[in-house]
Amino acid sequence: MTPDEYYFEEGCFIVELHNTPADPAVSVARARVEPGRTTRWHSLAGIEERYLIVQGAGRVEVGDRAPREVRQNDVVRIPAGCRQRIANAGPDDLVFLAICTPRFVPAAYCDLDRAEPAP
């Protein structure tokens, strides 16, 4: 864990590389998922996201699509509001850049594993 890295309740470690109101069009964070871990189902309201896999191997799930294996240099596009999660399927840390357009803001985050079921 680096000094700038923090644990996010989604189930991964985050380093904010670029996220400022002065550049509302984009944010970039480095995410790290430990071996054997899967992030929680979540979505981002009004924010499209791309994962650029930097190291490791994993399995990503986006919306109702079949799970997809990912590895270094793969890019995964996640439409705004679409449910998503990623699992580390390898023996080492899975590291990826999370690129959000427009920039990530905490109010857009929805933890779908905690969401109440509709009546």
mmCIF file of the C-alpha atoms, coordinates in Angstrom:
data_MODEL
# 
_entry.id   MODEL 
# 
loop_
_atom_site.group_PDB 
_atom_site.id 
_atom_site.type_symbol 
_atom_site.label_atom_id 
_atom_site.label_alt_id 
_atom_site.label_comp_id 
_atom_site.label_asym_id 
_atom_site.label_entity_id 
_atom_site.label_seq_id 
_atom_site.pdbx_PDB_ins_code 
_atom_site.Cartn_x 
_atom_site.Cartn_y 
_atom_site.Cartn_z 
_atom_site.occupancy 
_atom_site.B_iso_or_equiv 
_atom_site.pdbx_formal_charge 
_atom_site.auth_seq_id 
_atom_site.auth_comp_id 
_atom_site.auth_asym_id 
_atom_site.auth_atom_id 
_atom_site.pdbx_PDB_model_num 
ATOM 1   C CA . MET A 1 1   ? 0.000   0.000   0.000   1.00 0.00 ? 1   MET A CA 1 
ATOM 2   C CA . THR A 1 2   ? 1.394   3.392   -1.011  1.00 0.00 ? 2   THR A CA 1 
ATOM 3   C CA . PRO A 1 3   ? 0.888   6.545   1.128   1.00 0.00 ? 3   PRO A CA 1 
ATOM 4   C CA . ASP A 1 4   ? -1.700  7.932   -1.335  1.00 0.00 ? 4   ASP A CA 1 
ATOM 5   C CA . GLU A 1 5   ? -3.630  4.649   -1.561  1.00 0.00 ? 5   GLU A CA 1 
ATOM 6   C CA . TYR A 1 6   ? -6.817  4.139   0.435   1.00 0.00 ? 6   TYR A CA 1 
ATOM 7   C CA . TYR A 1 7   ? -9.224  1.237   0.834   1.00 0.00 ? 7   TYR A CA 1 
ATOM 8   C CA . PHE A 1 8   ? -12.621 1.818   -0.762  1.00 0.00 ? 8   PHE A CA 1 
ATOM 9   C CA . GLU A 1 9   ? -15.619 -0.111  0.612   1.00 0.00 ? 9   GLU A CA 1 
ATOM 10  C CA . GLU A 1 10  ? -16.277 -1.461  -2.883  1.00 0.00 ? 10  GLU A CA 1 
ATOM 11  C CA . GLY A 1 11  ? -13.479 -3.955  -2.183  1.00 0.00 ? 11  GLY A CA 1 
ATOM 12  C CA . CYS A 1 12  ? -10.399 -2.397  -3.761  1.00 0.00 ? 12  CYS A CA 1 
ATOM 13  C CA . PHE A 1 13  ? -7.606  0.056   -3.064  1.00 0.00 ? 13  PHE A CA 1 
ATOM 14  C CA . ILE A 1 14  ? -7.613  3.433   -4.864  1.00 0.00 ? 14  ILE A CA 1 
ATOM 15  C CA . VAL A 1 15  ? -5.068  6.117   -5.708  1.00 0.00 ? 15  VAL A CA 1 
ATOM 16  C CA . GLU A 1 16  ? -6.618  9.273   -7.194  1.00 0.00 ? 16  GLU A CA 1 
ATOM 17  C CA . LEU A 1 17  ? -4.257  10.270  -10.020 1.00 0.00 ? 17  LEU A CA 1 
ATOM 18  C CA . HIS A 1 18  ? -6.373  13.078  -11.511 1.00 0.00 ? 18  HIS A CA 1 
ATOM 19  C CA . ASN A 1 19  ? -9.713  14.264  -10.183 1.00 0.00 ? 19  ASN A CA 1 
ATOM 20  C CA . THR A 1 20  ? -10.355 17.980  -9.873  1.00 0.00 ? 20  THR A CA 1 
ATOM 21  C CA . PRO A 1 21  ? -13.276 20.351  -10.443 1.00 0.00 ? 21  PRO A CA 1 
ATOM 22  C CA . ALA A 1 22  ? -10.897 22.375  -12.626 1.00 0.00 ? 22  ALA A CA 1 
ATOM 23  C CA . ASP A 1 23  ? -11.075 19.530  -15.197 1.00 0.00 ? 23  ASP A CA 1 
ATOM 24  C CA . PRO A 1 24  ? -14.663 18.235  -14.971 1.00 0.00 ? 24  PRO A CA 1 
ATOM 25  C CA . ALA A 1 25  ? -14.438 16.228  -18.209 1.00 0.00 ? 25  ALA A CA 1 
ATOM 26  C CA . VAL A 1 26  ? -12.333 13.351  -16.856 1.00 0.00 ? 26  VAL A CA 1 
ATOM 27  C CA . SER A 1 27  ? -10.830 11.674  -13.811 1.00 0.00 ? 27  SER A CA 1 
ATOM 28  C CA . VAL A 1 28  ? -8.248  8.905   -13.552 1.00 0.00 ? 28  VAL A CA 1 
ATOM 29  C CA . ALA A 1 29  ? -7.739  6.601   -10.583 1.00 0.00 ? 29  ALA A CA 1 
ATOM 30  C CA . ARG A 1 30  ? -5.470  3.593   -10.080 1.00 0.00 ? 30  ARG A CA 1 
ATOM 31  C CA . ALA A 1 31  ? -7.405  0.660   -8.620  1.00 0.00 ? 31  ALA A CA 1 
ATOM 32  C CA . ARG A 1 32  ? -5.899  -2.456  -7.049  1.00 0.00 ? 32  ARG A CA 1 
ATOM 33  C CA . VAL A 1 33  ? -7.810  -5.662  -6.303  1.00 0.00 ? 33  VAL A CA 1 
ATOM 34  C CA . GLU A 1 34  ? -6.093  -8.282  -4.182  1.00 0.00 ? 34  GLU A CA 1 
ATOM 35  C CA . PRO A 1 35  ? -5.921  -11.946 -5.271  1.00 0.00 ? 35  PRO A CA 1 
ATOM 36  C CA . GLY A 1 36  ? -9.171  -13.823 -4.710  1.00 0.00 ? 36  GLY A CA 1 
ATOM 37  C CA . ARG A 1 37  ? -11.230 -10.646 -4.224  1.00 0.00 ? 37  ARG A CA 1 
ATOM 38  C CA . THR A 1 38  ? -14.243 -9.432  -6.206  1.00 0.00 ? 38  THR A CA 1 
ATOM 39  C CA . THR A 1 39  ? -15.493 -5.854  -6.019  1.00 0.00 ? 39  THR A CA 1 
ATOM 40  C CA . ARG A 1 40  ? -19.098 -5.178  -5.075  1.00 0.00 ? 40  ARG A CA 1 
ATOM 41  C CA . TRP A 1 41  ? -21.752 -4.704  -7.743  1.00 0.00 ? 41  TRP A CA 1 
ATOM 42  C CA . HIS A 1 42  ? -22.008 -0.964  -8.339  1.00 0.00 ? 42  HIS A CA 1 
ATOM 43  C CA . SER A 1 43  ? -22.911 1.659   -10.927 1.00 0.00 ? 43  SER A CA 1 
ATOM 44  C CA . LEU A 1 44  ? -22.014 5.275   -11.634 1.00 0.00 ? 44  LEU A CA 1 
ATOM 45  C CA . ALA A 1 45  ? -24.950 7.579   -12.434 1.00 0.00 ? 45  ALA A CA 1 
ATOM 46  C CA . GLY A 1 46  ? -24.199 9.779   -15.429 1.00 0.00 ? 46  GLY A CA 1 
ATOM 47  C CA . ILE A 1 47  ? -20.550 8.694   -15.645 1.00 0.00 ? 47  ILE A CA 1 
ATOM 48  C CA . GLU A 1 48  ? -19.044 6.441   -18.313 1.00 0.00 ? 48  GLU A CA 1 
ATOM 49  C CA . GLU A 1 49  ? -16.020 4.469   -17.173 1.00 0.00 ? 49  GLU A CA 1 
ATOM 50  C CA . ARG A 1 50  ? -13.176 2.633   -18.847 1.00 0.00 ? 50  ARG A CA 1 
ATOM 51  C CA . TYR A 1 51  ? -10.885 0.144   -17.159 1.00 0.00 ? 51  TYR A CA 1 
ATOM 52  C CA . LEU A 1 52  ? -7.383  -0.057  -18.621 1.00 0.00 ? 52  LEU A CA 1 
ATOM 53  C CA . ILE A 1 53  ? -5.777  -3.180  -17.185 1.00 0.00 ? 53  ILE A CA 1 
ATOM 54  C CA . VAL A 1 54  ? -2.190  -2.448  -16.121 1.00 0.00 ? 54  VAL A CA 1 
ATOM 55  C CA . GLN A 1 55  ? -1.217  -5.742  -14.479 1.00 0.00 ? 55  GLN A CA 1 
ATOM 56  C CA . GLY A 1 56  ? -2.681  -9.055  -13.446 1.00 0.00 ? 56  GLY A CA 1 
ATOM 57  C CA . ALA A 1 57  ? -5.618  -11.084 -14.683 1.00 0.00 ? 57  ALA A CA 1 
ATOM 58  C CA . GLY A 1 58  ? -9.278  -10.815 -13.882 1.00 0.00 ? 58  GLY A CA 1 
ATOM 59  C CA . ARG A 1 59  ? -12.876 -11.342 -14.836 1.00 0.00 ? 59  ARG A CA 1 
ATOM 60  C CA . VAL A 1 60  ? -15.102 -8.325  -15.425 1.00 0.00 ? 60  VAL A CA 1 
ATOM 61  C CA . GLU A 1 61  ? -18.893 -8.279  -15.466 1.00 0.00 ? 61  GLU A CA 1 
ATOM 62  C CA . VAL A 1 62  ? -20.765 -5.379  -17.064 1.00 0.00 ? 62  VAL A CA 1 
ATOM 63  C CA . GLY A 1 63  ? -24.549 -5.223  -17.143 1.00 0.00 ? 63  GLY A CA 1 
ATOM 64  C CA . ASP A 1 64  ? -26.122 -8.435  -18.399 1.00 0.00 ? 64  ASP A CA 1 
ATOM 65  C CA . ARG A 1 65  ? -23.182 -9.352  -20.641 1.00 0.00 ? 65  ARG A CA 1 
ATOM 66  C CA . ALA A 1 66  ? -21.354 -12.624 -20.068 1.00 0.00 ? 66  ALA A CA 1 
ATOM 67  C CA . PRO A 1 67  ? -18.311 -12.342 -17.774 1.00 0.00 ? 67  PRO A CA 1 
ATOM 68  C CA . ARG A 1 68  ? -15.142 -11.472 -19.710 1.00 0.00 ? 68  ARG A CA 1 
ATOM 69  C CA . GLU A 1 69  ? -11.571 -12.438 -18.908 1.00 0.00 ? 69  GLU A CA 1 
ATOM 70  C CA . VAL A 1 70  ? -9.164  -9.478  -18.884 1.00 0.00 ? 70  VAL A CA 1 
ATOM 71  C CA . ARG A 1 71  ? -5.401  -9.089  -18.690 1.00 0.00 ? 71  ARG A CA 1 
ATOM 72  C CA . GLN A 1 72  ? -2.711  -6.452  -19.178 1.00 0.00 ? 72  GLN A CA 1 
ATOM 73  C CA . ASN A 1 73  ? -3.502  -3.833  -21.862 1.00 0.00 ? 73  ASN A CA 1 
ATOM 74  C CA . ASP A 1 74  ? -7.190  -4.801  -22.177 1.00 0.00 ? 74  ASP A CA 1 
ATOM 75  C CA . VAL A 1 75  ? -9.743  -1.968  -22.092 1.00 0.00 ? 75  VAL A CA 1 
ATOM 76  C CA . VAL A 1 76  ? -13.267 -2.405  -20.767 1.00 0.00 ? 76  VAL A CA 1 
ATOM 77  C CA . ARG A 1 77  ? -15.939 0.223   -21.538 1.00 0.00 ? 77  ARG A CA 1 
ATOM 78  C CA . ILE A 1 78  ? -18.712 0.594   -18.976 1.00 0.00 ? 78  ILE A CA 1 
ATOM 79  C CA . PRO A 1 79  ? -21.691 2.756   -20.020 1.00 0.00 ? 79  PRO A CA 1 
ATOM 80  C CA . ALA A 1 80  ? -23.060 5.287   -17.527 1.00 0.00 ? 80  ALA A CA 1 
ATOM 81  C CA . GLY A 1 81  ? -25.464 3.750   -15.025 1.00 0.00 ? 81  GLY A CA 1 
ATOM 82  C CA . CYS A 1 82  ? -24.503 0.163   -15.941 1.00 0.00 ? 82  CYS A CA 1 
ATOM 83  C CA . ARG A 1 83  ? -23.872 -2.333  -13.144 1.00 0.00 ? 83  ARG A CA 1 
ATOM 84  C CA . GLN A 1 84  ? -20.316 -3.600  -12.920 1.00 0.00 ? 84  GLN A CA 1 
ATOM 85  C CA . ARG A 1 85  ? -17.820 -5.549  -10.863 1.00 0.00 ? 85  ARG A CA 1 
ATOM 86  C CA . ILE A 1 86  ? -14.384 -7.060  -11.367 1.00 0.00 ? 86  ILE A CA 1 
ATOM 87  C CA . ALA A 1 87  ? -12.685 -10.088 -9.830  1.00 0.00 ? 87  ALA A CA 1 
ATOM 88  C CA . ASN A 1 88  ? -8.998  -10.827 -9.467  1.00 0.00 ? 88  ASN A CA 1 
ATOM 89  C CA . ALA A 1 89  ? -8.532  -14.246 -11.071 1.00 0.00 ? 89  ALA A CA 1 
ATOM 90  C CA . GLY A 1 90  ? -4.754  -14.420 -10.722 1.00 0.00 ? 90  GLY A CA 1 
ATOM 91  C CA . PRO A 1 91  ? -2.120  -14.974 -8.036  1.00 0.00 ? 91  PRO A CA 1 
ATOM 92  C CA . ASP A 1 92  ? -0.943  -11.328 -8.019  1.00 0.00 ? 92  ASP A CA 1 
ATOM 93  C CA . ASP A 1 93  ? -2.668  -7.982  -7.561  1.00 0.00 ? 93  ASP A CA 1 
ATOM 94  C CA . LEU A 1 94  ? -4.992  -6.899  -10.378 1.00 0.00 ? 94  LEU A CA 1 
ATOM 95  C CA . VAL A 1 95  ? -4.212  -3.249  -11.169 1.00 0.00 ? 95  VAL A CA 1 
ATOM 96  C CA . PHE A 1 96  ? -6.144  -1.046  -13.579 1.00 0.00 ? 96  PHE A CA 1 
ATOM 97  C CA . LEU A 1 97  ? -6.780  2.590   -14.369 1.00 0.00 ? 97  LEU A CA 1 
ATOM 98  C CA . ALA A 1 98  ? -10.382 3.686   -13.918 1.00 0.00 ? 98  ALA A CA 1 
ATOM 99  C CA . ILE A 1 99  ? -10.977 6.523   -16.373 1.00 0.00 ? 99  ILE A CA 1 
ATOM 100 C CA . CYS A 1 100 ? -14.278 8.337   -15.827 1.00 0.00 ? 100 CYS A CA 1 
ATOM 101 C CA . THR A 1 101 ? -16.019 10.783  -18.152 1.00 0.00 ? 101 THR A CA 1 
ATOM 102 C CA . PRO A 1 102 ? -17.179 13.139  -16.820 1.00 0.00 ? 102 PRO A CA 1 
ATOM 103 C CA . ARG A 1 103 ? -15.041 13.005  -13.685 1.00 0.00 ? 103 ARG A CA 1 
ATOM 104 C CA . PHE A 1 104 ? -15.950 10.735  -10.783 1.00 0.00 ? 104 PHE A CA 1 
ATOM 105 C CA . VAL A 1 105 ? -17.884 12.328  -7.935  1.00 0.00 ? 105 VAL A CA 1 
ATOM 106 C CA . PRO A 1 106 ? -18.917 10.310  -4.859  1.00 0.00 ? 106 PRO A CA 1 
ATOM 107 C CA . ALA A 1 107 ? -22.601 11.293  -5.239  1.00 0.00 ? 107 ALA A CA 1 
ATOM 108 C CA . ALA A 1 108 ? -22.731 9.300   -8.523  1.00 0.00 ? 108 ALA A CA 1 
ATOM 109 C CA . TYR A 1 109 ? -21.658 6.032   -6.860  1.00 0.00 ? 109 TYR A CA 1 
ATOM 110 C CA . CYS A 1 110 ? -24.375 3.456   -6.167  1.00 0.00 ? 110 CYS A CA 1 
ATOM 111 C CA . ASP A 1 111 ? -23.519 0.299   -4.223  1.00 0.00 ? 111 ASP A CA 1 
ATOM 112 C CA . LEU A 1 112 ? -25.903 -2.212  -5.798  1.00 0.00 ? 112 LEU A CA 1 
ATOM 113 C CA . ASP A 1 113 ? -25.076 -4.937  -3.278  1.00 0.00 ? 113 ASP A CA 1 
ATOM 114 C CA . ARG A 1 114 ? -26.618 -2.703  -0.613  1.00 0.00 ? 114 ARG A CA 1 
ATOM 115 C CA . ALA A 1 115 ? -29.493 -1.328  -2.673  1.00 0.00 ? 115 ALA A CA 1 
ATOM 116 C CA . GLU A 1 116 ? -32.965 -2.041  -1.432  1.00 0.00 ? 116 GLU A CA 1 
ATOM 117 C CA . PRO A 1 117 ? -35.028 -4.281  -3.717  1.00 0.00 ? 117 PRO A CA 1 
ATOM 118 C CA . ALA A 1 118 ? -37.884 -2.559  -5.518  1.00 0.00 ? 118 ALA A CA 1 
ATOM 119 C CA . PRO A 1 119 ? -41.355 -3.124  -3.957  1.00 0.00 ? 119 PRO A CA 1 
# 
